[in-house]
Amino acid sequence: MNETEIIQQQLDIERRHFAQVAQACAAALNAQGRAREPLLGACADYLEFALTRLQSQTAAEARSRLRSARTADAAAAAGPWQAFLELFDKSCRDHFAAIDALRARKEPVARWRALGRLDADAIVAERERFAQVQSGLPSPP
């Protein structure tokens, strides 16, 4: 496996994880009681990190919406969270569309390095935050 393939593989993992965490967050919003709070907290930590990985115009606005969602009181939390998740989804689509376009053009590894912005610390941080979200998910029946 060459370096470009390694970068592409990690970006594919991030794409899947971003979608899974957004889905977990949406599911937590529909949950009742205190059980949702730890999962929403883990999702917020992960999504805050994920926004640092996105290179889209909407990522800055999404960060602001995430801060609003995190500070909203529990009774009214669904509205700000839904607004954030919609913007996060758009940011992800924009980011990964750029990656897909790069893949189609068979760009050199230097371009992949610039887009991927990957290093060992970023990979470990992503995996640790993802594990926190996974540990907060309800067990299947």
Summary of the structure (lengths in Angstrom):
residues: 141
radius of gyration: 15.9
end to end distance: 39.0
largest distance: 50.3
contacts: 396
relative contact order: 0.17
helix: 82%
strand: 0%
